[in-house]
Amino acid sequence: MAGNSKATILIISYNEKEYLPRAIESCKKQTYGNTEIIIGDDGSNDGSIEYIRSLGDGIRHYVMQREAGDIIPSIRVSEVIKRGLRESTGDYFIVLSGDDYFCDDHMLEDAVKWLDDHPDHSAYVNGFKKVTDDSVLEEVIPKHRSPSVYWSDDYLHISCFVFRKMSDRDLLCRFCDDTGLEFILAIQGKWKYSDKIAFAYYQRPRSIMHEADPMELAILEAMIYQDILNYPKVPLGLKLATKARFRSSMIYIDQNSEQLAYGADGSIGESRYRKYLNNCEKYGNNVLRKRKGFLSMTFARYYYAVRRRLF
């Protein structure tokens, strides 16, 4: 029967003990009954692990070990999510950060009912709001666009998506965060858009991404682009959409390439970005070394700019 499938909510957490009770409570308030809650902790040191281990009510958890060496937060988060997908027993999956929360108790019920009835859809997409402790900064309702048009430029937090569970072989080699997962969902099928605000994206200045500088953010985008270039059998429309999406980041890197500290002999010198450069060396299509193709990326950007206006 439609609506009887199992759903998994994965709460990902790193040093978010003060926010976890709110996130967990928002999951428990979901009206859809056939749901499991898993908490994936990325090796917290603020007491989160002890708190998580004290929880009952059938909430499962796992803790990722933190090894010595350079940490790339987006890849760490991706590993937490990948393990959550492996641990999950649900048919459908949704990711929630430990400092965020759901604000529509019927979100899962609506999504599972639709996805059960529409097997050609890979995801059910809700709106979200950016919030602080005492105010709503912005509300975002998803535009009703095809996945490739959305992928070419728009942003939605991954917690807006309820999607069919996938395996490791479906994923990008490194990135399973917002951008990486949404690329895979764009490949896998159509999206159903809801006009409801179902998710609250909590804004706090101490978060990792708020502390990243423009080059660091651009490099992370380039690394996702590298993963996609190494992904097998990307449909032509998504290839163009990918070029449009990452054009600005690639041009920024090219215009500020002196910050990357590649030596004249191709070696990697001292740089605050060295951990990213070293990581990219392990994979093919290293776009940080071979920054080219801007003409085709510009064509793709204008092509999808027109499509966004028309649809």
PASEBA-1860 file (N, C-alpha, C; in nm, 3 decimals):
! residues 311
1> MAGNSKAT> 0.084/-0.120/0.000/0.000/0.000/0.000/0.088/0.124/0.000 ~ 0.043/0.228/-0.067/0.117/0.353/-0.070/0.128/0.410/0.071 ~ 0.247/0.459/0.104/0.267/0.521/0.233/0.312/0.425/0.342 ~ 0.335/0.298/0.311/0.376/0.202/0.411/0.526/0.175/0.410 ~ 0.600/0.240/0.326/0.744/0.219/0.319/0.812/0.278/0.443 ~ 0.932/0.230/0.469/1.007/0.277/0.586/1.095/0.395/0.548 ~ 1.103/0.492/0.639/1.187/0.610/0.618/1.296/0.616/0.724 ~ 1.414/0.663/0.685/1.525/0.682/0.776/1.559/0.830/0.784
9> ILIISYNE> 1.567/0.882/0.906/1.620/1.016/0.929/1.760/1.001/0.987 ~ 1.860/1.055/0.919/1.996/1.055/0.970/2.028/1.195/1.024 ~ 2.055/1.204/1.153/2.100/1.329/1.214/2.253/1.325/1.218 ~ 2.317/1.419/1.151/2.463/1.424/1.152/2.507/1.533/1.250 ~ 2.607/1.501/1.331/2.641/1.590/1.441/2.791/1.599/1.461 ~ 2.838/1.721/1.491/2.976/1.741/1.537/2.975/1.859/1.634 ~ 2.996/1.832/1.761/2.999/1.934/1.866/2.873/2.020/1.865 ~ 2.758/1.955/1.865/2.630/2.026/1.861/2.537/1.979/1.973
17> KEYLPRAI> 2.596/1.948/2.088/2.519/1.893/2.199/2.403/1.983/2.238 ~ 2.424/2.114/2.240/2.320/2.206/2.286/2.200/2.211/2.191 ~ 2.220/2.169/2.064/2.112/2.176/1.966/2.045/2.042/1.939 ~ 2.112/1.933/1.973/2.061/1.800/1.939/1.922/1.771/1.995 ~ 1.889/1.808/2.120/1.754/1.778/2.169/1.644/1.836/2.080 ~ 1.665/1.959/2.029/1.566/2.021/1.941/1.554/1.944/1.810 ~ 1.667/1.903/1.752/1.664/1.828/1.627/1.593/1.694/1.646 ~ 1.628/1.624/1.755/1.567/1.492/1.780/1.417/1.506/1.803
25> ESCKKQTY> 1.376/1.605/1.879/1.234/1.624/1.906/1.156/1.651/1.777 ~ 1.216/1.728/1.685/1.147/1.756/1.559/1.129/1.630/1.475 ~ 1.221/1.534/1.491/1.210/1.406/1.421/1.100/1.319/1.485 ~ 1.096/1.320/1.617/0.997/1.239/1.687/0.854/1.289/1.664 ~ 0.840/1.417/1.632/0.707/1.475/1.612/0.650/1.446/1.473 ~ 0.730/1.385/1.386/0.679/1.352/1.253/0.561/1.256/1.264 ~ 0.457/1.284/1.188/0.336/1.202/1.197/0.349/1.069/1.126 ~ 0.450/1.055/1.040/0.470/0.927/0.972/0.532/0.828/1.069
33> GNTEIIIG> 0.468/0.716/1.090/0.507/0.625/1.198/0.621/0.530/1.167 ~ 0.632/0.486/1.042/0.730/0.384/1.009/0.866/0.448/0.979 ~ 0.928/0.503/1.084/1.049/0.583/1.070/1.154/0.540/1.171 ~ 1.279/0.532/1.126/1.390/0.510/1.218/1.476/0.636/1.223 ~ 1.532/0.662/1.341/1.622/0.776/1.361/1.761/0.722/1.391 ~ 1.859/0.766/1.313/1.999/0.730/1.336/2.078/0.859/1.356 ~ 2.167/0.861/1.455/2.255/0.975/1.475/2.397/0.933/1.439 ~ 2.457/1.007/1.346/2.596/0.983/1.307/2.683/1.096/1.360
41> DDGSNDGS> 2.768/1.067/1.457/2.853/1.171/1.517/2.994/1.162/1.458 ~ 3.050/1.279/1.427/3.180/1.285/1.360/3.295/1.302/1.460 ~ 3.286/1.235/1.576/3.395/1.241/1.673/3.394/1.366/1.758 ~ 3.276/1.402/1.810/3.263/1.524/1.891/3.345/1.516/2.020 ~ 3.376/1.634/2.076/3.447/1.640/2.205/3.380/1.736/2.303 ~ 3.251/1.764/2.280/3.178/1.858/2.367/3.076/1.788/2.455 ~ 3.084/1.655/2.466/2.986/1.580/2.544/2.873/1.524/2.460 ~ 2.874/1.552/2.329/2.767/1.502/2.242/2.760/1.350/2.243
49> IEYIRSLG> 2.876/1.285/2.239/2.879/1.139/2.228/2.815/1.076/2.352 ~ 2.849/1.128/2.468/2.792/1.075/2.592/2.640/1.097/2.594 ~ 2.597/1.214/2.547/2.453/1.242/2.541/2.384/1.146/2.445 ~ 2.441/1.127/2.328/2.380/1.039/2.228/2.370/0.896/2.281 ~ 2.475/0.851/2.349/2.475/0.715/2.402/2.372/0.695/2.513 ~ 2.330/0.805/2.576/2.232/0.794/2.685/2.088/0.789/2.635 ~ 2.068/0.814/2.506/1.933/0.820/2.451/1.872/0.680/2.442 ~ 1.744/0.674/2.469/1.672/0.548/2.450/1.579/0.560/2.331
57> DGIRHYVM> 1.460/0.508/2.346/1.355/0.521/2.244/1.396/0.464/2.109 ~ 1.490/0.368/2.109/1.524/0.301/1.984/1.606/0.383/1.888 ~ 1.666/0.493/1.933/1.749/0.574/1.845/1.886/0.509/1.832 ~ 1.923/0.471/1.710/2.054/0.411/1.686/2.158/0.520/1.663 ~ 2.285/0.485/1.680/2.391/0.584/1.661/2.521/0.516/1.623 ~ 2.611/0.595/1.567/2.748/0.552/1.544/2.838/0.673/1.557 ~ 2.966/0.648/1.587/3.064/0.755/1.606/3.181/0.730/1.511 ~ 3.215/0.832/1.432/3.328/0.823/1.341/3.456/0.860/1.417
65> QREAGDII> 3.561/0.783/1.396/3.688/0.810/1.462/3.763/0.921/1.387 ~ 3.824/1.009/1.463/3.904/1.117/1.405/4.051/1.081/1.412 ~ 4.110/1.060/1.294/4.251/1.025/1.288/4.335/1.151/1.271 ~ 4.463/1.139/1.307/4.553/1.253/1.291/4.572/1.285/1.144 ~ 4.594/1.412/1.114/4.615/1.453/0.975/4.520/1.565/0.936 ~ 4.530/1.605/0.811/4.447/1.715/0.761/4.302/1.671/0.747 ~ 4.213/1.756/0.794/4.069/1.729/0.787/4.006/1.822/0.684 ~ 3.934/1.767/0.590/3.852/1.845/0.497/3.708/1.824/0.539
73> PSIRVSEV> 3.646/1.923/0.605/3.515/1.902/0.668/3.408/1.846/0.575 ~ 3.400/1.894/0.452/3.296/1.847/0.360/3.311/1.699/0.329 ~ 3.436/1.653/0.321/3.459/1.510/0.296/3.428/1.430/0.421 ~ 3.461/1.485/0.539/3.425/1.417/0.665/3.274/1.402/0.675 ~ 3.200/1.509/0.648/3.053/1.503/0.653/3.003/1.399/0.554 ~ 3.064/1.395/0.436/3.023/1.299/0.334/3.042/1.156/0.382 ~ 3.152/1.130/0.454/3.176/0.996/0.506/3.074/0.958/0.612 ~ 3.034/1.055/0.694/2.929/1.030/0.794/2.799/0.991/0.725
81> IKRGLRES> 2.763/1.063/0.617/2.639/1.035/0.546/2.647/0.901/0.474 ~ 2.761/0.872/0.413/2.776/0.743/0.345/2.758/0.628/0.442 ~ 2.815/0.640/0.561/2.796/0.533/0.659/2.649/0.525/0.699 ~ 2.583/0.640/0.715/2.441/0.639/0.749/2.358/0.568/0.645 ~ 2.390/0.588/0.517/2.319/0.516/0.411/2.340/0.366/0.423 ~ 2.462/0.326/0.459/2.489/0.182/0.475/2.417/0.126/0.598 ~ 2.408/0.204/0.705/2.343/0.158/0.829/2.191/0.157/0.817 ~ 2.137/0.236/0.726/1.993/0.255/0.715/1.920/0.127/0.673
89> TGDYFIVL> 1.800/0.110/0.727/1.711/0.001/0.683/1.588/0.057/0.612 ~ 1.586/0.187/0.587/1.470/0.249/0.526/1.470/0.243/0.375 ~ 1.353/0.262/0.317/1.338/0.274/0.172/1.370/0.417/0.127 ~ 1.340/0.513/0.217/1.362/0.654/0.189/1.453/0.712/0.296 ~ 1.518/0.823/0.261/1.627/0.875/0.344/1.619/1.026/0.348 ~ 1.650/1.083/0.464/1.660/1.228/0.477/1.770/1.260/0.576 ~ 1.845/1.366/0.548/1.959/1.405/0.630/1.923/1.533/0.706 ~ 1.957/1.537/0.835/1.934/1.655/0.917/2.059/1.686/0.997
97> SGDDYFCD> 2.109/1.809/0.988/2.223/1.849/1.070/2.178/1.867/1.215 ~ 2.272/1.844/1.309/2.236/1.844/1.450/2.190/1.977/1.503 ~ 2.220/2.088/1.434/2.175/2.219/1.481/2.052/2.270/1.405 ~ 2.000/2.191/1.313/1.880/2.228/1.238/1.760/2.148/1.289 ~ 1.641/2.175/1.232/1.523/2.101/1.277/1.413/2.109/1.172 ~ 1.321/2.012/1.178/1.204/2.013/1.091/1.094/2.098/1.155 ~ 1.020/2.171/1.072/0.914/2.259/1.124/0.778/2.225/1.064 ~ 0.767/2.113/0.994/0.640/2.063/0.944/0.628/1.917/0.986
105> DHMLEDAV> 0.536/1.889/1.079/0.525/1.754/1.134/0.478/1.651/1.031 ~ 0.419/1.698/0.920/0.365/1.607/0.818/0.462/1.587/0.701 ~ 0.582/1.643/0.711/0.676/1.641/0.600/0.702/1.500/0.548 ~ 0.739/1.408/0.636/0.770/1.272/0.592/0.646/1.200/0.541 ~ 0.535/1.219/0.606/0.411/1.153/0.564/0.375/1.193/0.420 ~ 0.383/1.322/0.391/0.353/1.369/0.255/0.452/1.314/0.154 ~ 0.581/1.314/0.189/0.685/1.271/0.095/0.676/1.123/0.064 ~ 0.660/1.041/0.168/0.656/0.896/0.146/0.534/0.858/0.064
113> KWLDDHPD> 0.422/0.919/0.092/0.300/0.890/0.015/0.323/0.920/-0.133 ~ 0.383/1.035/-0.163/0.406/1.071/-0.303/0.505/0.976/-0.369 ~ 0.617/0.950/-0.304/0.721/0.868/-0.365/0.675/0.724/-0.384 ~ 0.594/0.673/-0.291/0.538/0.539/-0.309/0.448/0.533/-0.432 ~ 0.374/0.641/-0.457/0.280/0.644/-0.569/0.346/0.682/-0.702 ~ 0.471/0.734/-0.697/0.537/0.784/-0.818/0.680/0.730/-0.826 ~ 0.698/0.608/-0.870/0.831/0.547/-0.873/0.928/0.613/-0.970 ~ 0.880/0.700/-1.061/0.969/0.768/-1.154/1.033/0.893/-1.091
121> HSAYVNGF> 0.997/0.925/-0.967/1.054/1.041/-0.899/1.163/0.994/-0.802 ~ 1.276/1.065/-0.802/1.386/1.029/-0.712/1.378/1.102/-0.579 ~ 1.303/1.213/-0.575/1.303/1.293/-0.453/1.176/1.376/-0.440 ~ 1.142/1.404/-0.316/1.034/1.496/-0.280/1.103/1.615/-0.214 ~ 1.078/1.737/-0.266/1.157/1.854/-0.227/1.069/1.956/-0.156 ~ 1.108/1.993/-0.034/1.036/2.093/0.045/1.107/2.228/0.042 ~ 1.037/2.329/0.091/1.098/2.459/0.112/1.168/2.465/0.247 ~ 1.244/2.573/0.269/1.313/2.588/0.397/1.318/2.735/0.438
129> KKVTDDSV> 1.352/2.756/0.564/1.371/2.892/0.613/1.504/2.901/0.687 ~ 1.572/3.013/0.672/1.693/3.041/0.748/1.652/3.113/0.876 ~ 1.697/3.061/0.990/1.653/3.116/1.118/1.772/3.142/1.210 ~ 1.754/3.236/1.302/1.844/3.255/1.415/1.766/3.219/1.540 ~ 1.820/3.250/1.656/1.751/3.218/1.780/1.619/3.294/1.795 ~ 1.609/3.410/1.734/1.490/3.493/1.759/1.426/3.550/1.633 ~ 1.468/3.506/1.514/1.407/3.562/1.394/1.419/3.468/1.275 ~ 1.334/3.492/1.176/1.342/3.424/1.047/1.407/3.520/0.948
137> LEEVIPKH> 1.520/3.479/0.892/1.594/3.566/0.801/1.543/3.560/0.658 ~ 1.500/3.441/0.616/1.460/3.422/0.476/1.380/3.293/0.464 ~ 1.282/3.293/0.376/1.208/3.171/0.342/1.228/3.141/0.194 ~ 1.252/3.015/0.163/1.280/2.974/0.025/1.186/2.862/-0.015 ~ 1.102/2.888/-0.114/1.015/2.787/-0.172/1.080/2.740/-0.302 ~ 1.097/2.608/-0.320/1.164/2.562/-0.443/1.085/2.598/-0.568 ~ 1.157/2.643/-0.671/1.094/2.672/-0.799/1.069/2.541/-0.873 ~ 0.962/2.534/-0.946/0.923/2.410/-1.013/0.999/2.398/-1.145
145> RSPSVYWS> 1.124/2.356/-1.132/1.212/2.342/-1.248/1.260/2.199/-1.259 ~ 1.304/2.161/-1.378/1.361/2.027/-1.395/1.488/2.016/-1.310 ~ 1.525/1.894/-1.268/1.647/1.880/-1.188/1.771/1.939/-1.253 ~ 1.786/1.924/-1.386/1.907/1.977/-1.450/1.909/2.130/-1.447 ~ 1.794/2.194/-1.466/1.789/2.340/-1.460/1.818/2.386/-1.318 ~ 1.759/2.317/-1.219/1.789/2.351/-1.080/1.938/2.335/-1.052 ~ 1.993/2.225/-1.095/2.133/2.195/-1.068/2.227/2.299/-1.128 ~ 2.187/2.360/-1.237/2.275/2.452/-1.307/2.308/2.577/-1.225
153> DDYLHISC> 2.224/2.611/-1.126/2.250/2.738/-1.057/2.189/2.748/-0.918 ~ 2.076/2.684/-0.894/2.001/2.708/-0.771/2.059/2.634/-0.651 ~ 2.019/2.679/-0.533/2.063/2.613/-0.410/1.943/2.570/-0.326 ~ 1.948/2.446/-0.281/1.857/2.397/-0.179/1.940/2.315/-0.080 ~ 1.913/2.332/0.046/1.981/2.251/0.147/1.938/2.106/0.131 ~ 2.029/2.012/0.156/1.997/1.871/0.134/1.884/1.824/0.225 ~ 1.862/1.891/0.338/1.754/1.851/0.427/1.616/1.883/0.371 ~ 1.611/1.955/0.259/1.483/1.977/0.190/1.438/1.853/0.113
161> FVFRKMSD> 1.529/1.756/0.095/1.504/1.641/0.008/1.474/1.516/0.089 ~ 1.361/1.452/0.060/1.338/1.314/0.101/1.360/1.231/-0.025 ~ 1.451/1.135/-0.020/1.489/1.066/-0.143/1.501/0.916/-0.122 ~ 1.499/0.844/-0.233/1.512/0.699/-0.228/1.654/0.661/-0.185 ~ 1.663/0.563/-0.098/1.794/0.520/-0.050/1.881/0.476/-0.167 ~ 2.010/0.507/-0.159/2.104/0.469/-0.265/2.225/0.399/-0.203 ~ 2.302/0.333/-0.286/2.419/0.260/-0.239/2.546/0.337/-0.270 ~ 2.659/0.291/-0.217/2.788/0.357/-0.241/2.820/0.367/-0.389
169> RDLLCRFC> 2.784/0.266/-0.466/2.820/0.268/-0.609/2.745/0.376/-0.687 ~ 2.637/0.430/-0.629/2.564/0.538/-0.696/2.627/0.675/-0.672 ~ 2.712/0.687/-0.572/2.756/0.817/-0.522/2.884/0.865/-0.589 ~ 2.912/0.994/-0.576/3.041/1.047/-0.615/3.149/0.988/-0.525 ~ 3.273/0.988/-0.572/3.378/0.917/-0.498/3.410/0.984/-0.365 ~ 3.393/1.118/-0.355/3.427/1.186/-0.229/3.306/1.255/-0.165 ~ 3.225/1.323/-0.245/3.128/1.416/-0.188/2.987/1.358/-0.184 ~ 2.934/1.353/-0.061/2.799/1.306/-0.037/2.727/1.407/0.052
177> DDTGLEFI> 2.764/1.535/0.034/2.701/1.643/0.110/2.590/1.704/0.025 ~ 2.552/1.826/0.053/2.441/1.889/-0.021/2.458/1.878/-0.173 ~ 2.567/1.934/-0.223/2.586/1.942/-0.367/2.607/1.805/-0.429 ~ 2.689/1.722/-0.364/2.717/1.590/-0.418/2.595/1.502/-0.428 ~ 2.512/1.503/-0.324/2.390/1.422/-0.326/2.289/1.474/-0.427 ~ 2.276/1.605/-0.436/2.176/1.661/-0.526/2.212/1.634/-0.673 ~ 2.340/1.626/-0.704/2.379/1.587/-0.839/2.330/1.445/-0.870 ~ 2.349/1.352/-0.777/2.304/1.215/-0.798/2.152/1.208/-0.810
185> LAIQGKWK> 2.083/1.284/-0.727/1.936/1.285/-0.734/1.888/1.342/-0.867 ~ 1.963/1.436/-0.923/1.926/1.491/-1.055/1.941/1.386/-1.164 ~ 2.038/1.296/-1.149/2.056/1.188/-1.246/1.943/1.086/-1.235 ~ 1.899/1.059/-1.112/1.815/0.942/-1.087/1.667/0.959/-1.121 ~ 1.617/1.080/-1.135/1.476/1.091/-1.170/1.421/1.231/-1.147 ~ 1.289/1.244/-1.166/1.223/1.372/-1.148/1.208/1.405/-1.000 ~ 1.183/1.533/-0.971/1.160/1.578/-0.834/1.017/1.630/-0.822 ~ 0.954/1.600/-0.711/0.825/1.658/-0.677/0.848/1.775/-0.583
193> YSDKIAFA> 0.794/1.892/-0.616/0.815/2.011/-0.536/0.695/2.040/-0.448 ~ 0.721/2.069/-0.322/0.619/2.110/-0.227/0.633/2.259/-0.201 ~ 0.522/2.327/-0.180/0.525/2.469/-0.148/0.528/2.493/0.003 ~ 0.546/2.388/0.081/0.553/2.401/0.226/0.696/2.433/0.272 ~ 0.705/2.510/0.379/0.832/2.529/0.449/0.841/2.419/0.554 ~ 0.929/2.322/0.531/0.933/2.204/0.618/1.059/2.193/0.702 ~ 1.157/2.279/0.677/1.288/2.263/0.738/1.343/2.398/0.779 ~ 1.402/2.405/0.900/1.462/2.528/0.951/1.614/2.514/0.951
201> YYQRPRSI> 1.680/2.599/0.878/1.825/2.599/0.861/1.883/2.703/0.959 ~ 1.937/2.656/1.070/1.983/2.743/1.177/2.115/2.809/1.139 ~ 2.119/2.942/1.152/2.237/3.020/1.116/2.316/3.056/1.242 ~ 2.439/3.008/1.249/2.524/3.044/1.364/2.665/3.075/1.314 ~ 2.726/3.179/1.368/2.855/3.226/1.315/2.969/3.129/1.340 ~ 2.955/3.037/1.434/3.066/2.947/1.465/3.073/2.827/1.371 ~ 2.982/2.816/1.276/2.981/2.700/1.188/3.103/2.701/1.097 ~ 3.145/2.583/1.051/3.267/2.569/0.972/3.261/2.649/0.843
209> MHEADPME> 3.148/2.642/0.773/3.140/2.707/0.642/3.140/2.859/0.653 ~ 3.094/2.913/0.767/3.100/3.057/0.784/3.244/3.106/0.799 ~ 3.334/3.017/0.839/3.474/3.055/0.861/3.561/3.033/0.737 ~ 3.507/2.970/0.634/3.585/2.944/0.513/3.601/3.072/0.431 ~ 3.719/3.088/0.367/3.740/3.206/0.283/3.696/3.177/0.140 ~ 3.689/3.279/0.053/3.638/3.258/-0.084/3.715/3.154/-0.164 ~ 3.848/3.150/-0.149/3.926/3.052/-0.223/3.894/2.911/-0.173 ~ 3.881/2.895/-0.044/3.849/2.763/0.012/3.715/2.714/-0.042
217> LAILEAMI> 3.616/2.801/-0.045/3.485/2.763/-0.098/3.493/2.729/-0.247 ~ 3.571/2.807/-0.322/3.587/2.782/-0.465/3.656/2.648/-0.489 ~ 3.758/2.617/-0.408/3.828/2.489/-0.423/3.734/2.372/-0.395 ~ 3.652/2.384/-0.295/3.556/2.276/-0.265/3.462/2.254/-0.383 ~ 3.418/2.363/-0.446/3.334/2.351/-0.565/3.412/2.280/-0.677 ~ 3.537/2.318/-0.693/3.618/2.256/-0.797/3.639/2.107/-0.771 ~ 3.650/2.069/-0.645/3.668/1.928/-0.610/3.543/1.847/-0.644 ~ 3.426/1.907/-0.621/3.302/1.839/-0.660/3.295/1.827/-0.812
225> YQDILNYP> 3.336/1.932/-0.881/3.342/1.929/-1.028/3.434/1.816/-1.074 ~ 3.549/1.800/-1.008/3.641/1.691/-1.040/3.573/1.556/-1.021 ~ 3.502/1.538/-0.911/3.429/1.413/-0.887/3.330/1.383/-0.999 ~ 3.261/1.487/-1.044/3.160/1.468/-1.149/3.225/1.433/-1.282 ~ 3.339/1.496/-1.312/3.412/1.461/-1.434/3.458/1.315/-1.432 ~ 3.477/1.261/-1.313/3.519/1.121/-1.300/3.402/1.025/-1.284 ~ 3.279/1.078/-1.286/3.161/0.994/-1.267/3.119/0.934/-1.403 ~ 3.087/0.805/-1.409/3.054/0.744/-1.538/2.915/0.782/-1.588
233> KVPLGLKL> 2.905/0.802/-1.718/2.777/0.815/-1.787/2.688/0.926/-1.733 ~ 2.740/1.048/-1.733/2.661/1.165/-1.696/2.579/1.209/-1.817 ~ 2.447/1.224/-1.806/2.366/1.268/-1.919/2.412/1.404/-1.971 ~ 2.395/1.427/-2.101/2.444/1.549/-2.164/2.388/1.674/-2.095 ~ 2.258/1.674/-2.065/2.197/1.791/-2.000/2.264/1.824/-1.868 ~ 2.298/1.722/-1.792/2.364/1.746/-1.663/2.510/1.785/-1.681 ~ 2.573/1.738/-1.789/2.710/1.783/-1.818/2.710/1.934/-1.842 ~ 2.616/1.980/-1.923/2.606/2.124/-1.949/2.571/2.200/-1.822
241> ATKARFRS> 2.475/2.147/-1.744/2.434/2.213/-1.620/2.551/2.222/-1.523 ~ 2.635/2.120/-1.520/2.752/2.119/-1.432/2.852/2.227/-1.473 ~ 2.876/2.241/-1.603/2.964/2.347/-1.651/2.910/2.484/-1.610 ~ 2.778/2.501/-1.623/2.718/2.630/-1.585/2.733/2.655/-1.436 ~ 2.713/2.551/-1.356/2.714/2.567/-1.210/2.852/2.607/-1.158 ~ 2.957/2.546/-1.213/3.090/2.564/-1.156/3.176/2.667/-1.229 ~ 3.121/2.734/-1.328/3.200/2.830/-1.406/3.259/2.939/-1.317 ~ 3.179/3.000/-1.233/3.227/3.113/-1.152/3.340/3.071/-1.059
249> SMIYIDQN> 3.327/2.955/-0.997/3.432/2.907/-0.906/3.562/2.881/-0.981 ~ 3.550/2.819/-1.100/3.671/2.789/-1.176/3.741/2.916/-1.223 ~ 3.664/3.017/-1.263/3.725/3.143/-1.306/3.789/3.214/-1.187 ~ 3.724/3.208/-1.071/3.782/3.270/-0.951/3.917/3.207/-0.918 ~ 3.924/3.073/-0.925/4.050/3.004/-0.898/4.156/3.043/-0.999 ~ 4.117/3.051/-1.125/4.212/3.087/-1.231/4.266/3.228/-1.210 ~ 4.180/3.320/-1.171/4.223/3.458/-1.154/4.305/3.481/-1.027 ~ 4.296/3.387/-0.934/4.369/3.400/-0.807/4.462/3.280/-0.784
257> SEQLAYGA> 4.513/3.225/-0.894/4.587/3.100/-0.886/4.717/3.110/-0.808 ~ 4.769/3.233/-0.790/4.894/3.247/-0.714/4.877/3.200/-0.569 ~ 4.755/3.197/-0.520/4.729/3.153/-0.382/4.748/3.002/-0.366 ~ 4.745/2.929/-0.477/4.751/2.783/-0.468/4.892/2.731/-0.448 ~ 4.994/2.809/-0.477/5.133/2.774/-0.448/5.181/2.649/-0.520 ~ 5.137/2.630/-0.646/5.200/2.528/-0.730/5.335/2.582/-0.776 ~ 5.440/2.502/-0.760/5.573/2.545/-0.802/5.588/2.537/-0.953 ~ 5.697/2.597/-1.004/5.723/2.596/-1.149/5.741/2.454/-1.200
265> DGSIGESR> 5.787/2.365/-1.115/5.806/2.225/-1.155/5.681/2.140/-1.133 ~ 5.572/2.207/-1.094/5.448/2.133/-1.071/5.430/2.083/-0.930 ~ 5.530/2.106/-0.843/5.518/2.059/-0.705/5.425/2.150/-0.625 ~ 5.378/2.099/-0.512/5.288/2.175/-0.426/5.370/2.239/-0.315 ~ 5.369/2.372/-0.308/5.444/2.443/-0.206/5.364/2.464/-0.080 ~ 5.417/2.546/0.010/5.348/2.576/0.135/5.226/2.663/0.105 ~ 5.112/2.624/0.158/4.989/2.698/0.134/4.884/2.651/0.233 ~ 4.795/2.741/0.273/4.685/2.701/0.362/4.588/2.606/0.291
273> YRKYLNNC> 4.602/2.598/0.158/4.514/2.512/0.080/4.581/2.380/0.042 ~ 4.695/2.353/0.102/4.773/2.238/0.062/4.697/2.107/0.078 ~ 4.617/2.095/0.185/4.544/1.970/0.207/4.446/1.942/0.092 ~ 4.388/2.048/0.035/4.297/2.030/-0.078/4.374/1.988/-0.204 ~ 4.487/2.055/-0.227/4.567/2.024/-0.344/4.617/1.880/-0.340 ~ 4.664/1.838/-0.223/4.711/1.700/-0.208/4.599/1.600/-0.232 ~ 4.481/1.631/-0.183/4.368/1.541/-0.202/4.332/1.529/-0.349 ~ 4.334/1.640/-0.421/4.298/1.638/-0.563/4.398/1.558/-0.647
281> EKYGNNVL> 4.521/1.550/-0.601/4.624/1.476/-0.675/4.593/1.326/-0.681 ~ 4.508/1.279/-0.592/4.479/1.136/-0.584/4.377/1.090/-0.689 ~ 4.317/1.185/-0.762/4.208/1.152/-0.854/4.237/1.209/-0.993 ~ 4.173/1.150/-1.092/4.187/1.199/-1.228/4.115/1.331/-1.248 ~ 4.141/1.394/-1.363/4.077/1.520/-1.400/4.095/1.628/-1.293 ~ 4.218/1.648/-1.250/4.246/1.748/-1.148/4.230/1.888/-1.207 ~ 4.113/1.947/-1.186/4.082/2.076/-1.247/4.158/2.191/-1.181 ~ 4.218/2.169/-1.065/4.299/2.274/-1.004/4.430/2.293/-1.080
289> RKRKGFLS> 4.477/2.189/-1.144/4.597/2.200/-1.228/4.562/2.240/-1.371 ~ 4.451/2.189/-1.421/4.415/2.210/-1.561/4.290/2.296/-1.569 ~ 4.308/2.424/-1.549/4.195/2.518/-1.550/4.173/2.565/-1.694 ~ 4.079/2.500/-1.762/4.054/2.537/-1.901/3.909/2.501/-1.935 ~ 3.871/2.533/-2.054/3.734/2.504/-2.097/3.635/2.611/-2.059 ~ 3.683/2.735/-2.032/3.592/2.840/-1.987/3.494/2.882/-2.097 ~ 3.534/2.865/-2.224/3.443/2.901/-2.333/3.320/2.812/-2.330 ~ 3.339/2.681/-2.318/3.225/2.591/-2.313/3.145/2.610/-2.184
297> MTFARYYY> 3.213/2.646/-2.075/3.143/2.672/-1.949/3.057/2.798/-1.960 ~ 3.108/2.898/-2.034/3.032/3.021/-2.053/2.908/2.995/-2.138 ~ 2.925/2.914/-2.245/2.809/2.876/-2.327/2.703/2.806/-2.242 ~ 2.746/2.713/-2.158/2.653/2.639/-2.074/2.581/2.732/-1.977 ~ 2.654/2.829/-1.922/2.593/2.922/-1.827/2.482/3.003/-1.895 ~ 2.509/3.054/-2.014/2.407/3.133/-2.084/2.290/3.046/-2.129 ~ 2.319/2.924/-2.171/2.214/2.831/-2.212/2.116/2.807/-2.098 ~ 2.169/2.781/-1.978/2.080/2.754/-1.866/2.020/2.880/-1.807
305> AVRRRLF> 2.084/2.994/-1.827/2.021/3.121/-1.786/1.894/3.144/-1.866 ~ 1.899/3.114/-1.996/1.779/3.125/-2.080/1.673/3.027/-2.037 ~ 1.710/2.903/-2.010/1.614/2.801/-1.967/1.548/2.839/-1.836 ~ 1.623/2.899/-1.744/1.562/2.940/-1.616/1.458/3.048/-1.637 ~ 1.480/3.135/-1.735/1.381/3.239/-1.762/1.257/3.183/-1.830 ~ 1.276/3.083/-1.915/1.164/3.029/-1.990/1.080/2.933/-1.906 ~ 1.143/2.861/-1.814/1.072/2.759/-1.738/1.084/2.790/-1.589
END
